[in-house]
Amino acid sequence: MRKGEQTRQEIIRKSAPSSIRGAMTGGLVRPDAGDGARKRRIYRHFSNKEALAAEAFDYAWRETLDARIHDLDTIPKRRGQAQAVGC
């Protein structure tokens, strides 16, 4: 991975928590969220705050989903459980 792509991924990763809070409160990610990076550095990699917020949210969503489904298939299944919950 090239240095520019590494920087872009680092900005996304560090902005992800701010993106989740923004999505829950209706706000957007702060341009310097996470690492105090200057706006110039961020806007070199993203066209605007909305683009950064969208990628940061996608990253946070993927990380959360991966954590939730990790080892999901190792959970023992009980017989008749699907019928008990009406599935």
Residue pairs with C-beta under 8 A, 6 or more apart in sequence:
1 9
4 45
7 41
7 45
8 45
8 46
10 35
11 34
11 35
11 37
11 41
11 42
11 45
11 46
11 52
12 52
12 55
12 56
12 59
13 34
13 59
14 33
14 34
14 35
14 37
15 29
15 33
15 34
15 52
15 53
15 56
16 34
16 56
16 57
16 59
16 60
16 63
17 33
17 34
17 60
18 29
18 30
18 33
18 34
18 56
19 29
19 33
19 52
19 53
19 56
19 57
19 59
19 60
20 57
20 60
21 27
22 28
22 29
22 53
23 53
23 57
28 49
28 50
28 53
29 49
29 52
29 53
29 56
31 39
31 42
31 43
31 49
31 52
32 38
32 39
32 42
33 56
42 52
46 52
46 55
